[in-house]
Amino acid sequence: MRQAGLQGVHRRRFRHGGHRQPAVFDDHVQRVFVADAPDRLWVTDITQHRTVEGWVYCAAVIDVFSRRCVGWSIADHLRTELIVDALDMARWRRKPVGTIVHSDRGAQFTSWLFGSR
């Protein structure tokens, strides 16, 4: 295609310009996912599932010590509220003190709303 001067159709508009660096927090876990007591370390992520009506997204918060899901949220969107709702459920159920929450560096997890929680 390159030799013939052809290009694929772009469905998204790409904006050129300065890219803002996401907020990066210190890695307190150092890739060692072990906890010596409940509510010391939680990990969280989002999964997506195709349904007949479209995509559904599930955010989960897991306690590393017990390996139990302590908070979750399901929605039809990937906005930050999805993970914040799961984190709020975990906080409401467990009432942690000094808990470290570890996640990937996805947009939902580097947002101001998530960081302020």
N, C-alpha and C positions, 0 to 999 in steps of 0.2 A: 504494500500500500504506500509506503514511504517513497519508493522509487517511482511510483505512478502519480505521486502528489495527492493521494487520497487520504481522507481523514474520516474517522467515525463521527457519528452525530453526538454532540454533547447535550445532555438533557438538563444539566445543572449549569447555572452561571457561576463561573469562578471569579472571585474578586481578588485582584492583585493588590498588593499593598502590604503594610506592616502587619505582621502577625503578632498578636499579644501572647506572651508566654503564660501558660497556665500557672496557677498558684501551686507550687510544689511544697509539700510539707516534709519534714524530716522523716526518714524511715526508721522508726523506733523498733521495728521487728528484725531488721537485717536478714530477712528471708528465713528466719527460724520461727516456725509456726508451732510453738509449744507454750502452754500456759500451766502454771503450777496451782491454780485455783480458778474457780468460776469467775466470770466477768472481768478477767484481767486483759484478755485479748479477744476481740471480735473481728471477723473478716466478713466482707460484703461484696456482692456482685449482682449483676443483672443478667437474666437469661431471656431469650425470646422464643416464642412458640407460635407456629402458624395454626390458625383455626379456620373454620369455614367462613367466618365473618371477617377475617383479617388477622393481623399480628396481635399477640397479647404479650405483655412484658411483665416479668416477675423479678422483684428485688428481694433478696434474702440477706439476713444478718445471722451469722452462725457464731456461737461461742466455741472457741478453739478447745477449751478444756473438756467440755462435755460433748462436743460435736453435735449439739442440738441447735435447731433453728429457733432463735429467740425473738425474731421480728421478721415480718414479710409484708409485701404490698404487691398488688396486681393491678395493672392499668392498660389502657390501649395506647399509651404514649410513653416516650422515653424522657420526659422532662424531669428536672431535678426533684420535683415533688414526689416522684415514685420512690426514690431512695430515701428521701427525708421521712416519708410516711413509714417506711420499714424501720428506720432508725428510731423514730418516735415510738413505735410499738415496742421495740426492744427496750428502750429506756423506760417506758411506762411499766412493762412487765417485770424488769429486773432491778430497776433503780440503782444503776452502777455508780461507783465512785472511782475515778482514776482509770477508767477503762481505755485501752488503746483500740481504735477502730482502723483496720487496715483494708485498703481497697486498691484497685488499679488506678491508673491516672486518667480515666475517662472523664468526659466533660461534666457529667453529673456529679462526680466525686471531687472535682476541682473547682466547683462553683462556690460563690460566696454563701449561698443558702446552706449548702452542706457543711462548709467549713465553720459557719457560725453556730451550728448545732453542737 
